[in-house]
Amino acid sequence: MEFRLLGAVEAWAGDRQVDVGPRQQRLVLAILALNVNQFVPLDRLVDLTWPESPPPTARHAIHVRVSQLRTVLAMAGADREGVKITTRGPTYLLRADPMSVDAHRFRALLAGARLETDDLEKTAMLRRALDLWHGPPLADVATPRVEDLCRGLEEARLTAVEEWLDAQLRLGRHEAVLDELAEYAGQYPYRQRLLAQLMLALYRAGRAADALVTYRLTRSRLVDELGLDTSPQLQQLERAILRGDPALDLP
């Protein structure tokens, strides 16, 4: 069995997608999968499913959803792989290999990439990690509370993107990543690490003037919208570009 949370919530048995039921049922499965092999209190499931005003029947509704999930998993042959939902008092646990959950596989690949000293291997591992994403986490079951729950995953994805881009720049692939860099910088205009990477890629591509324009637009946006100045690292990069510092060139 494979559980996908980095996008729409899905379960797969081999190459066959398993119908795991309506939105609330998929949400319960997603919460259990995020906490795979850990007991999740019933009240926690109620709180995440009905963030504002749970109905009087909320606890019973969760029991029903879990019972239906057990049936769905059993019919998909999950028991043969040791995948099942167990109960202990007012708590539930999804027993499964953590690597069968894409969110946990993503974090494992990210941790492994950070230990890798070869940039070719690092970029390959980070690319495999990023390719697991198909949209915002738990995209089709999200509530405001669930979005808060997944905020760490989204931040980890952006950090993985930045680490992948750093490695690409060290490998001299600034031309190859320029378009992707510009797209990310447009989506996240306040992430100064991304903007520094874009400036460096532009400079190495012979577009120093564009790199300086990027800096000035960034500084204006930060000052006007947030009342903040650019980071010391970004200011230092601007000065290095202005003087054509050889340290910015590839070794």
C-alpha positions as CSV (number, residue, x, y, z in Angstrom):
1,M,0.0,0.0,0.0
2,E,1.1,3.5,-0.7
3,F,-0.4,6.7,0.8
4,R,-0.1,10.0,-0.9
5,L,-0.6,13.2,1.0
6,L,1.5,15.7,-1.0
7,G,-1.4,16.8,-3.1
8,A,-4.8,15.1,-3.1
9,V,-5.1,12.4,-0.4
10,E,-4.9,9.0,-2.2
11,A,-4.2,5.4,-1.4
12,W,-2.8,3.0,-3.9
13,A,-2.5,-0.8,-4.0
14,G,0.2,-1.4,-6.6
15,D,-0.9,0.5,-9.7
16,R,-4.5,0.6,-8.7
17,Q,-6.0,3.6,-6.8
18,V,-8.2,2.7,-3.9
19,D,-11.4,4.6,-3.2
20,V,-11.0,5.7,0.4
21,G,-14.3,7.4,0.6
22,P,-15.7,11.0,1.1
23,R,-13.7,14.0,2.2
24,Q,-14.0,13.5,6.0
25,Q,-12.9,9.9,5.7
26,R,-9.9,10.9,3.5
27,L,-9.0,13.5,6.1
28,V,-9.1,10.9,8.9
29,L,-6.8,8.7,6.9
30,A,-4.5,11.6,6.1
31,I,-4.1,12.5,9.8
32,L,-3.4,8.9,10.7
33,A,-0.8,8.6,7.9
34,L,0.9,11.8,8.9
35,N,1.3,10.3,12.3
36,V,1.9,6.7,11.1
37,N,2.7,4.2,13.9
38,Q,1.6,6.8,16.5
39,F,-1.7,6.8,18.4
40,V,-3.9,9.8,17.6
41,P,-6.5,10.8,20.2
42,L,-10.1,10.7,19.0
43,D,-10.6,14.3,20.3
44,R,-7.7,15.4,18.0
45,L,-9.4,13.8,15.0
46,V,-12.7,15.6,15.9
47,D,-10.9,18.9,16.4
48,L,-9.2,18.7,12.9
49,T,-12.3,17.5,11.2
50,W,-14.6,20.1,12.6
51,P,-12.4,23.1,13.5
52,E,-15.1,25.4,14.6
53,S,-18.2,23.7,15.9
54,P,-18.2,19.8,16.0
55,P,-21.7,18.3,15.9
56,P,-22.9,16.3,19.0
57,T,-22.4,13.1,16.9
58,A,-18.8,14.0,16.0
59,R,-17.1,11.2,18.1
60,H,-19.5,8.6,16.7
61,A,-18.9,9.9,13.2
62,I,-15.1,9.4,13.6
63,H,-15.7,5.8,14.8
64,V,-17.8,5.2,11.7
65,R,-15.2,6.7,9.4
66,V,-12.4,4.6,10.9
67,S,-14.6,1.4,10.6
68,Q,-15.2,2.2,7.0
69,L,-11.5,2.8,6.4
70,R,-10.7,-0.6,8.0
71,T,-13.1,-2.2,5.5
72,V,-11.6,-0.4,2.5
73,L,-8.0,-1.3,3.5
74,A,-8.9,-4.9,4.1
75,M,-10.6,-5.2,0.7
76,A,-7.5,-3.7,-0.9
77,G,-5.4,-6.4,0.6
78,A,-3.6,-4.1,3.0
79,D,-3.5,-6.8,5.8
80,R,-1.1,-8.9,3.7
81,E,1.4,-6.0,3.9
82,G,0.8,-5.5,7.7
83,V,-1.1,-2.3,7.1
84,K,-4.0,-1.8,9.4
85,I,-5.7,0.6,11.8
86,T,-5.7,-0.4,15.4
87,T,-7.5,1.0,18.5
88,R,-6.3,1.6,22.0
89,G,-8.8,3.3,24.2
90,P,-9.9,6.6,22.7
91,T,-7.0,6.6,20.2
92,Y,-6.3,5.2,16.7
93,L,-3.1,4.2,15.0
94,L,-2.3,3.4,11.3
95,R,0.3,0.7,11.3
96,A,2.4,0.8,8.2
97,D,5.9,1.3,6.8
98,P,6.6,5.0,7.1
99,M,8.2,4.9,3.6
100,S,4.8,3.9,2.3
101,V,3.6,7.5,3.1
102,D,5.0,10.1,0.6
103,A,5.3,12.8,3.2
104,H,7.7,10.6,5.3
105,R,9.5,9.5,2.2
106,F,10.0,13.1,1.2
107,R,11.5,13.9,4.6
108,A,13.8,10.9,4.4
109,L,15.1,11.9,1.0
110,L,15.7,15.4,2.2
111,A,17.6,14.3,5.2
112,G,19.7,12.0,3.0
113,A,20.5,14.7,0.5
114,R,21.7,16.9,3.3
115,L,24.3,14.3,4.2
116,E,25.5,13.9,0.6
117,T,28.7,15.7,-0.3
118,D,28.5,15.1,-4.1
119,D,26.4,17.8,-5.7
120,L,25.3,15.5,-8.6
121,E,23.9,12.9,-6.2
122,K,22.5,15.7,-4.0
123,T,20.5,17.2,-6.8
124,A,19.3,13.8,-7.9
125,M,18.0,13.0,-4.4
126,L,16.4,16.4,-4.0
127,R,14.7,16.1,-7.4
128,R,13.3,12.7,-6.3
129,A,12.0,14.3,-3.1
130,L,10.4,17.2,-4.9
131,D,8.8,15.0,-7.6
132,L,6.7,13.4,-4.9
133,W,4.7,16.6,-4.7
134,H,1.5,17.0,-6.8
135,G,0.0,20.1,-5.1
136,P,-0.4,21.6,-1.6
137,P,-0.4,18.9,1.1
138,L,-3.8,17.3,1.8
139,A,-5.1,19.6,-1.0
140,D,-8.6,18.1,-1.3
141,V,-9.4,17.8,2.4
142,A,-7.8,21.0,3.8
143,T,-9.4,23.1,6.5
144,P,-7.7,26.1,8.3
145,R,-6.6,23.8,11.1
146,V,-5.2,21.2,8.6
147,E,-3.3,23.9,6.7
148,D,-1.6,24.9,10.0
149,L,-0.8,21.2,10.6
150,C,0.9,21.0,7.2
151,R,2.7,24.3,7.3
152,G,6.0,22.6,8.3
153,L,5.7,20.3,5.3
154,E,5.3,23.2,2.9
155,E,8.2,25.0,4.4
156,A,10.3,21.9,4.1
157,R,9.4,21.7,0.4
158,L,10.5,25.3,-0.2
159,T,13.8,24.7,1.7
160,A,14.3,21.6,-0.5
161,V,13.8,23.7,-3.6
162,E,16.4,26.3,-2.4
163,E,18.9,23.5,-1.5
164,W,18.4,22.0,-5.0
165,L,18.9,25.3,-6.6
166,D,22.1,26.0,-4.6
167,A,23.5,22.7,-5.7
168,Q,22.6,23.4,-9.3
169,L,24.4,26.8,-9.1
170,R,27.5,25.1,-7.7
171,L,27.4,22.7,-10.7
172,G,27.3,25.7,-13.1
173,R,23.8,25.1,-14.3
174,H,22.6,28.7,-13.9
175,E,21.3,28.9,-17.4
176,A,19.3,25.7,-17.0
177,V,17.6,26.9,-13.8
178,L,17.0,30.5,-14.7
179,D,13.4,30.2,-15.8
180,E,12.5,28.0,-12.8
181,L,14.3,30.4,-10.5
182,A,12.4,33.3,-11.8
183,E,9.1,31.5,-11.4
184,Y,9.8,30.6,-7.8
185,A,11.0,34.1,-7.0
186,G,7.7,35.4,-8.5
187,Q,5.7,33.1,-6.3
188,Y,7.6,33.8,-3.1
189,P,8.8,37.4,-3.4
190,Y,9.8,37.7,0.2
191,R,12.1,34.6,0.3
192,Q,15.5,36.4,0.1
193,R,17.4,33.2,-0.4
194,L,15.5,32.5,-3.6
195,L,16.1,36.1,-4.7
196,A,19.8,35.8,-4.0
197,Q,20.0,32.7,-6.1
198,L,18.2,34.5,-8.9
199,M,20.6,37.4,-8.8
200,L,23.6,35.1,-8.8
201,A,22.2,33.1,-11.8
202,L,21.5,36.3,-13.7
203,Y,25.0,37.6,-13.0
204,R,26.7,34.4,-14.1
205,A,24.5,34.4,-17.3
206,G,26.0,37.8,-18.2
207,R,23.0,39.8,-17.0
208,A,24.4,41.8,-14.2
209,A,22.0,44.7,-14.9
210,D,19.0,42.4,-14.5
211,A,20.5,41.1,-11.3
212,L,20.7,44.6,-9.9
213,V,17.2,45.5,-11.0
214,T,16.0,42.4,-9.2
215,Y,17.7,43.6,-6.0
216,R,16.2,47.1,-6.3
217,L,12.7,45.8,-6.9
218,T,13.1,43.4,-3.9
219,R,14.3,46.2,-1.6
220,S,11.5,48.5,-2.6
221,R,8.9,45.8,-2.1
222,L,10.3,44.9,1.4
223,V,10.5,48.5,2.5
224,D,7.1,49.6,1.1
225,E,5.1,46.5,2.1
226,L,6.8,45.2,5.2
227,G,8.9,48.1,6.5
228,L,12.0,45.9,6.3
229,D,15.3,46.2,4.6
230,T,17.1,43.4,2.7
231,S,19.2,41.0,4.6
232,P,23.0,41.7,5.0
233,Q,23.7,38.7,2.7
234,L,21.6,40.2,-0.1
235,Q,23.2,43.6,0.4
236,Q,26.7,42.0,0.3
237,L,25.7,40.2,-3.0
238,E,24.6,43.5,-4.5
239,R,27.9,45.2,-3.7
240,A,29.8,42.2,-5.1
241,I,27.9,42.4,-8.4
242,L,28.5,46.1,-8.6
243,R,32.2,45.6,-8.4
244,G,32.3,42.4,-10.5
245,D,33.8,40.4,-7.7
246,P,35.6,37.3,-9.1
247,A,34.4,35.4,-6.1
248,L,31.0,35.3,-7.7
249,D,32.3,33.3,-10.7
250,L,32.3,29.6,-10.9
251,P,35.5,28.0,-9.5
